[in-house]
Amino acid sequence: MNCKEAILLMHDYLDGDLTGPEAAELKKHMLGCAGCQERYEKLEKAGALVSALKPVHAPSHLTTASIMQKLPAPPKRTVWMRWPRRHPAATVAVIFLVVMLGSFLTMWNEDTQLVVHGSDLEQVDFKGNNTVVIPEGHTYKGNLIVENGNIEVNGKIDGNLVVIDGNYALASTAQISGDITSVNQAVEWIWFKLNQIYALFVH
C-alpha cells in the first residue's frame, strides 16, 4: 500500500467503516510510515474535537414561524411594473413612440417656416414668404409637399399634393392626377410623419 491509498482509507477507518484485511494493511503501513502516522493522529484529533462539540439549540421562543412573522413583508409589485420586465422589446417600442410623438408635437408648435419637398421644383414659383405657385402651362411631375404655407395650382401636378398646416387653391385651369391631402391637425400631422418614416424604412 502506498501513502496515497493509505490517506484515502484513513477517513473510512476513523468512521468505523474499514474492517478486515484493508484495516490490517492500513495499520501495517502506518507502522512503517512516519508521515502517514502523523497525518492519522491529526485526523483523529480533529475528529475528537468535532464530536466533543455540543449542538447549540435556539431558545424555545425563537421558532421558524415566529422569525418569519417578524420579517417585513416583501414589497408588492404592481402589474404595470412587471409588464416591462416580461416584454422588454414592446417597452422599448412604446418609449420610442412617446419620444417621437413628443418631438413631433414640439416641431408642430415651433416650425412655422415654409418648406417645400419635391423632385421637380423648377416648375414651382414663390409668391411672398408663404405661397407656392404652379403657373398656368407648367406641369409639375411627382409628388409635392408644402409645409407651413399655401399653394396656388394654376397648372398641372402629375402626382399627389400634400399641404401641411396651410391651404390650397385650385384655378379652373388646374389639373392634379393624384390625391390632395390637407393636414391641419396635430394628430393628422403626426400620422403623416410616421407614414413618411415607415416609407423610408420600407424603401
C-alpha positions, 0 to 999 in steps of 0.5 A: 500500500502506498501513502496515497491509498493509505490517506484515502482509507484513513477517513473510512477507518476513523468512521468505523467503516474499514474492517478486515484485511484493508484495516490490517494493511492500513495499520501495517503501513502506518507502522512503517510510515512516519508521515502517514502516522502523523497525518492519522493522529491529526485526523483523529484529533480533529475528529475528537474535537468535532464530536466533543462539540455540543449542538447549540439549540435556539431558545424555545421562543425563537421558532421558524414561524415566529422569525418569519412573522417578524420579517417585513413583508416583501414589497408588492409589485404592481402589474404595470411594473412587471409588464416591462420586465416580461416584454422588454422589446414592446417597452422599448417600442412604446418609449420610442413612440412617446419620444417621437410623438413628443418631438413631433408635437414640439416641431408642430408648435415651433416650425412655422417656416415654409418648406417645400419637398419635391423632385421637380421644383423648377416648375414651382414659383414663390409668391411672398414668404408663404405661397407656392405657385404652379403657373398656368402651362407648367406641369409639375411631375411627382409628388409635392409637399408644402409645409407651413404655407399655401399653394396656388395650382394654376397648372398641372401636378402629375402626382399627389399634393400634400399641404401641411398646416396651410391651404390650397387653391385650385384655378379652373385651369388646374389639373392634379392626377393624384390625391390632395391631402390637407393636414391641419391637425396635430394628430393628422400631422403626426400620422403623416410623419410616421407614414413618411418614416415607415416609407423610408424604412420600407424603401 
